[in-house]
């Protein structure tokens, strides 16, 4: 199968996060790579039965603005490791950034990918390397652990406020807006993998009858000309 294009539908057998029926935490796709893809596209080819299943997005820059300056500094330091999940294939093809005509194939083991500490935040306002399973993020010291806890708290608090607002239990707007998308057949959602983190609500009506939702996911290198245009684009 093509490593940059994936079919996603819930299944009972083990698979990637794309095939899970559980909720997905906010994350950056392929955060374990040194150079994650710039753009991520999701295409809905079958809507499915679930009327409450939503894809969620948050702006990384707005998340960072909600953190303390000390936490932001720590997140930019090589004081973290990201473990790869068992289902991740660490074989990949990547373009040589200095010679666009040359393509190299690199195989990396988990130890090679993570033997040294790395920052979670590669840029002051973007490129937040959160994996889909947050317990795969390892802080290497106590200060890094506190910074990671603050980051998680900001994301979870805003997500909970958004849910409460939708249920009309809370009139306070979340500090970081949470954008929610319910896919219709034929929808294309395109967003910048380094400017946005995304998640998903859990399935509430999963039947395994051949009529559940099916998405295709595709990764792309190099994005739009400007960041504002690149954040999120919905095509119906």
VENTAUR-V424481 format. One record per backbone hydrogen bond with DSSP energy under -1.0 kcal/mol. NH is the residue of the N-H (numbers start at 1). CO is the residue of the C=O. Records with the same first field share a line. If there is no record, write none. Layout:
NH = CO + CO
//
This chain:
5 = 2
6 = 217
8 = 215
11 = 19
19 = 16
20 = 17
24 = 200
27 = 198
28 = 130
31 = 28
33 = 30
38 = 220
39 = 220
40 = 191
41 = 218
42 = 189
43 = 216
44 = 187
45 = 214
46 = 214
55 = 181
56 = 199
57 = 179
58 = 197
60 = 195
63 = 59
64 = 60
65 = 61
66 = 63
67 = 64
72 = 68
73 = 69
74 = 70
75 = 71
76 = 72
77 = 74
79 = 77
80 = 118
81 = 138
83 = 136
88 = 85
92 = 106
94 = 104
96 = 102
102 = 99
104 = 94
106 = 92
113 = 109
114 = 110
118 = 80
120 = 75
121 = 75
122 = 127
123 = 126
127 = 194
129 = 120
130 = 128
136 = 133
137 = 134
138 = 81
140 = 79
145 = 141
146 = 142
147 = 143
148 = 144
149 = 145
150 = 146
151 = 147
152 = 148
153 = 149
154 = 150
155 = 151
156 = 152
157 = 153
158 = 154
159 = 155
160 = 156
161 = 157
162 = 158
163 = 159
164 = 160
165 = 161
166 = 162
167 = 163
168 = 165
169 = 164
179 = 57
181 = 55
186 = 44
187 = 184
188 = 235
189 = 42
190 = 233
191 = 40
192 = 231
193 = 38
196 = 192
197 = 58
198 = 27
199 = 56
200 = 24
201 = 54
203 = 21
214 = 46
215 = 8
216 = 43
217 = 6
218 = 41
219 = 4
220 = 39
230 = 226
231 = 227
233 = 190
235 = 188
//
